[in-house]
Amino acid sequence: MINISELFKLGEKKGLTDLEAYITKNNSVDLKVYEGKVEQNTISTVSKISLRGVYHEKMGEVQFEHISDSTIENMIDKLIDNAKALTANEPAIIFEGSKSYRKINTEIFDFDSIETQQKVKDLLLLEKKIRENSHVENLQAAVYHENSSETSIINTKGLNLSRKNTMAYAYAIGVFKDGEEKITAYEVDIFKDYRKFDPSKLASKILEKGLSKIGAKSIETKEYPVVFSNETFSDLLSVFLNLFSAEAALRNLTPFKEKVNKKIFQEDINLVDDPFSEKAYFQYSFDDEGVACNKKSIVKNGIFQGFINNLKTAAMAKTDPTGNGFGGGISMSNFYLEPGDKNFDQLIEKIDQGVYITGLAGLHAGVKTISGEFSLQANGFKIEKGKLSRPVKMIVVSGNFFELLNSVSGIGNDLKFNTSGVGSPSLHVKKLSISGQK
C-alpha cells in the first residue's frame, strides 16, 4: 500500500489545498457446481484507491488499482488535470469529520476458517436435494459467493475512518416440468456467518417455489385487490428511491420538489432510512464522504420530511448533510417501509377475489419514475375467499405508484430487506388493474 502521508505532502506541493484517499480492499470467493462437478472456483483480491482533491476550488478525482509509491505522482497529476477540465461551478468539499460516530458492532465472520472442500460439499448437497425431485428437469446453476471488504477514508483535514464487512450467499435455479412448458424457480440465502447456511433448507425453499408454480394460468382481465409479497414490493420500492434525493430536486426530476412537510401518502405510510437497522445485511456509521450516518424519517405519517443529500447538495441548499453520500452520488443506506401489525393470513382474509403477487419482471423498462406509472409482467397466486388458491402467470399489473401508496388496505408485519438495502413488509392494495385473459 502507498505511503499516504507522502501522497498528501506531494499533493500540497503541487498546489492541492485539500486531499482525500478512499481506499477499498475486497476479497471474494466464487464457486459453481453443475451435475456434481465443480465448474468454477475463483478467488479474487482487488484493492482500489480513489483520490479526491481540491485544486483552484475545483474537485478532481482519479481511481487506480495496483497502486504503489511509484505511481503517486502520476495520480496527483491526473487528478489536477481532471480538476482543470471541470467547468461546472459546484462546491468542492473535503470533509473534516462529524462530531461523533455511532459505534456499530458489525458481525465479522472469518469465512476462510471454513475449508473450501466443505463449501463445495454443501453446494453439491444443495444441487443433489433439488435434483432428487421428480418434477425437476434440470438445474441452471448452484452458486456460492463470499466477500470480505474493508474501506478506509483518510484526508488532510484529519479524518481517518474505516469499516469492515463480511457476507456470503448461495442460490440455485431449478428448472421444473409443467406439461410442455418449463418454469424456473430460485431462492437466495444470504448469511453473515457460514454456520447459519443450511443447504437442505435452501433446497426445500426452492422446491416449494417451483412446485407451487406448476399448473399456473392467467386470469380474467379486470381490477383486483392486490397483495404484494415483501420481496416483490421492496423491489418495486427500490425503483423510486432517487425521487427522495436532493440531486433529483435540483434537476427537477422528482414530483416531491415542492412537497416538503406536505402530505404525499396516506397516514399509515412511514418510509425510513436507517443505516443501523439490524434487519438489513449491512450497517453504516459513516457514508463514503466521511459524514456520520443517522436514522431519519423520509415520510412520516404520510408527510414528506425532506430530501437526503451529500456534501455538495447540502452546501448548495445551505443545510446539513444527511450522511447519504455513497458511490460518488446520493443514495439511501437501509431504506424501508415501516411494517404494520398484520400477519399474512390477516392481510388476505377479507379478500373475496384478488391476486397475491410474488414476482415482477421489467422493473426498469416498465416504470416511469417521475410520473409513478408502471406496467409490469407479474406472477403469483389467485386469492379466493380469503385464501390462496391456484398459481397465476401471464398477467400484467398496472397502476400508479403514488396512488398505490394512497390506497393501502393493510401492511404486514413481515419486514424483509433485499440485497440492495431496501426493505418492505407484505402490502395489501385496494385495487390495481390486472391484464390477463382476453
MOVENKA-V164836 format. One record per pair of residues at least 12 apart in sequence whose ideal C-beta (glycine too) atoms are under 8 Angstrom apart, sorted by the first residue. I is the first residue (numbers start at 1). J is the second residue. Records with the same first field share a line. If there is no record, write none. Layout:
# MOVENKA-V164836
I=J, J
This chain:
# MOVENKA-V164836
1=23, 47, 67
2=49, 67, 68, 69, 71, 72
3=69, 72
4=21, 154
6=69, 72
7=19, 21, 51, 72, 75, 76
8=156
10=72, 73, 76
11=53, 76, 79, 156
12=156
14=76, 77, 80
15=55, 56, 80
16=53, 54, 55, 76, 79, 80
17=54, 55
18=53, 54, 94, 155, 156, 157
19=51, 52, 53, 54, 94, 155, 156
20=51, 52, 53, 94, 153, 154, 155, 156, 159, 290
21=49, 50, 51, 152, 153, 154, 155
22=49, 50, 51, 52, 151, 152, 153, 288
23=47, 48, 49, 50, 151, 152, 153, 154
24=47, 48, 49, 149, 150, 151, 152
25=45, 46, 47, 149, 150
26=44, 45, 46, 47, 147, 148, 149
27=43, 44, 45, 147, 148, 149
28=42, 43, 44, 45, 145, 146, 147, 148
29=41, 42, 43, 44, 111, 116, 119, 144, 145, 146
30=42, 44, 143, 144, 145
31=116, 119, 120, 123, 143, 144, 145
32=123, 141, 142, 143, 144
33=120, 123, 124, 127, 142
34=127, 139, 141, 142
35=127, 139
36=124, 127, 128
38=120
41=116, 120
46=65
47=65, 66, 67
48=63, 64, 65
49=63, 64, 67, 75
50=62, 63
51=63, 64, 75, 76, 79
52=79, 94
53=76, 79, 80, 83, 94
54=83, 92, 93, 94
55=79, 80, 83, 84
56=83, 84
57=92
58=83, 84, 86, 92
59=83, 86, 90, 92, 93
60=79, 80, 81, 82, 83, 84, 86
61=79, 82, 328
62=75, 78, 79, 82
90=312, 316
91=311, 312, 315, 316
93=311, 312, 315
94=155, 156, 157
95=155, 157, 159, 289, 290, 291, 311, 321
96=157, 158, 159
97=157, 158, 159, 161, 290
98=286, 290, 291, 292, 323
99=292
100=292
101=161, 285, 286, 292
102=276, 285, 292, 293, 294
103=285
104=163, 276, 283, 284, 285
106=163, 164, 165, 283
107=166, 192, 193
108=164, 165, 166
109=166, 192, 193, 194
110=166
111=146, 148, 166, 168, 194
114=194
119=144, 194
122=144, 170, 197, 199
123=142, 143, 144, 170, 199
124=142
125=199, 200, 203
126=142, 170, 172, 199, 200, 202, 203
127=139, 142, 172
129=199, 200, 203, 204, 207
130=142, 172, 174, 203, 206, 207
133=207, 211
135=176, 177, 210, 211, 214
136=174, 175, 176, 177, 207, 210
137=175, 176, 177, 182
138=174, 175
139=172, 173, 174, 175
140=172, 173, 174, 175, 184
141=171, 172, 173
142=170, 171, 172
143=170, 171, 172
144=168, 169, 170
145=168, 169, 170
146=166, 167, 168, 194
147=165, 166, 167, 168
148=164, 165, 166
149=164, 165, 166
150=162, 163, 164
151=163, 164, 288
153=286, 288, 289, 290
155=290
159=290
161=286, 290
163=284, 285, 286
165=282
166=192
167=190, 191, 192, 281, 282
168=190, 191, 192, 194, 197
169=188, 189, 190, 191, 419
170=188, 189, 197, 199, 202
171=186, 187, 188, 189, 202
172=186, 187, 202, 203, 206
173=185, 186
174=186, 206, 207, 210
176=210, 211, 213, 214
177=214
178=213, 214, 215, 216
183=210, 213, 214, 216
184=210
185=206, 207, 209, 210, 213
186=206, 209
187=202, 205, 206, 209
188=419
189=201, 202
190=281, 419
192=281
212=381, 391
213=379, 391, 393
214=391
215=390, 391
216=379, 390, 391, 392, 393, 394
217=390, 391, 392, 393, 394
218=392, 393, 394, 395, 436, 437
219=355, 382, 392, 395, 434, 436, 437
220=436, 437
221=434, 435, 436, 437, 438
222=433, 434
223=431, 432, 433, 434
224=353, 354, 355, 431, 432, 434
225=351, 353, 354, 355, 383, 409, 428, 429, 430, 431
226=354, 355, 356, 357, 397, 428, 429, 431, 432, 434
227=347, 348, 351, 354, 355, 356, 357, 383, 426, 427, 428, 429
228=357, 424, 426, 427, 429
229=356, 357, 358, 380, 426
230=412, 414, 415, 416, 423, 424, 425, 426
231=358, 416, 418
232=357, 358, 359, 360
233=337, 424, 425, 426, 427
234=336, 337, 416, 417, 418, 422, 423, 424
235=360, 363, 418, 422
236=360, 363, 374, 401
237=335, 337, 422, 424
238=418, 420, 422
239=363, 364, 367, 369
240=369, 372, 401
241=331, 332, 335, 422
242=254, 369
243=255, 256, 369, 370
244=256, 271, 298, 307, 308, 332
245=307, 308, 309, 324, 329, 330, 331
246=307, 308, 309, 310, 313, 314, 317, 330
247=309, 310, 313, 329, 330
248=307
249=307
250=313, 316
253=370
254=370
255=370, 371, 372, 402
256=304, 307
259=304
260=304, 305, 306, 307
261=303, 304, 305, 306
262=303, 304
263=302, 303, 304
264=299, 302, 303, 304, 402
265=299, 302, 402, 405, 406
266=302, 405, 406, 407, 408
267=301, 302
268=301, 302, 340, 408, 411
269=299, 301, 302, 337, 405, 408
270=297, 299, 300, 301, 337, 338
271=297, 298, 299, 335, 336, 337, 338
272=295, 296, 297, 298, 335, 336, 338
273=295, 296, 298, 308, 324, 332, 333, 334, 335
274=295, 296, 333, 334, 336
275=293, 294, 295, 323, 333, 334
276=293, 295, 334
277=334, 336, 417, 423
279=336, 415, 416, 417, 423
280=334, 336, 417, 421, 423
281=417, 419, 421
282=334, 421
283=334
284=323, 333, 334
286=323
287=310, 323, 324, 325, 326, 333
288=325, 326, 327, 328
289=310, 311, 321, 325
291=310, 311, 321, 322, 323, 325
292=323
293=323, 324, 333
294=322, 323
296=308, 322
298=335
308=322, 324, 330, 331, 332
309=321, 322, 324, 325, 330
310=324, 325, 329, 330
311=325
313=330
332=421, 422
333=421
334=417, 421, 422, 423
335=421, 422, 423
336=415, 417, 422, 423, 424
337=411, 415, 423, 424, 425, 427
338=411, 415
339=411, 412, 413, 414, 415, 425
340=410, 411, 412, 413, 425
341=413
342=410, 411, 412, 413
343=412, 413, 414
344=412, 414, 426
346=410
347=410, 412, 426, 428
348=383, 386, 387, 388, 428
349=386
350=386
351=383, 386, 428
352=384, 385, 386
353=382, 383, 384
354=382, 383
355=378, 380, 381, 382, 383, 392, 395, 397, 434
356=380, 381, 382, 383, 388
357=378, 379, 380, 397
358=379, 380, 381
359=378, 379, 380
360=376, 377, 378, 397
361=376, 377, 378
362=376, 377
363=376
367=401
371=400
372=400, 401, 402, 403
373=398, 399, 400, 401
374=397, 398, 399, 400, 401
375=396, 397, 398
376=396, 397, 398
377=395, 396
378=395, 396, 397, 434
379=391, 392, 393, 394, 395
380=392
392=436
394=436
395=434, 435, 436
396=434, 435, 436
397=432, 433, 434
398=432, 433, 434, 435
399=429, 432, 433
404=429, 432
407=429, 430, 431
408=427, 428, 429, 430
409=428, 429, 430
410=427, 428
411=425, 426, 427, 428
412=425, 426, 427, 428
413=425
414=426
